[in-house]
């Protein structure tokens, strides 16, 4: 399997829209691993398989949208 060079992946904007109160430690760690800290915080990440897997685990807490490659945070 070929490995893509950095910068070849499209960007996605991830926003935390639900509280972490009462969530499991694993779910809280996944949110922290994505770089989200507080409610309504936003990060821009590459649409890589490992990031998509993290999003899939906690998709009910997040709002995700694709952004153009020319934009950054």
N, C-alpha and C positions, 0 to 999 in steps of 0.2 A: 504494500500500500504506500503510495507516494505521500510525503509530508508536504503540506503547503507552507510556503514561506510566510513570515510574519507580515501582516498588513494585507493579505489577500482575502481575508474573511470579511463579510459585510458586518456592519455594526448594529447592535441592538441597544435600546434604552430600556432599563429595568427600573421600576418604581415599586417600593414597598407600600402597599395600600391597606393592609390589615395588620393589626397589632400582634406582637409576639407573646403577649400575656397568655399563659396556659398552654403554650406550644411545647412540644418535646425538646429535649436538649439537642437532638440531631437536627431538627428543623431550625432551631435558633443558630446552630453552628453553620448550617448551609447558608442562611441569610448573611451571617457574618463573613463567610467565605466568598460571597458575591460582592462584598464591600458595602453592604447596606447597614446603616446603623439605627436611624430613627424612622418613625412613620413618615411617609411621603418623601423619603430620601431617594435620590435618583443617581444611577451610575450608567455609564456607557461602556459596554464590553463587546469584544469580538464574538461573532456567532460561531463559536467553536463547539465541538461535540461535548467536551467536558462541562462547559457553561450551560449548554442546552439540557444536559442531564440534571444539573443542579436546579435549573428552572423547573423542569418537569416534576421534581420531587416536591416543590413548594409552590406550584403554579396558582393555587387558590389564595395565596398571600400577595401575589405580584400582579403588576400590569406591565406587559411587554409590548414594545413596538419597534419595528425596524427603522433605522435612520440611514441617511446617505453616508457614503464613505468620507465625504469632504467635511462633515460636521464632527466636532469633538466636544463633548460635554458642553 
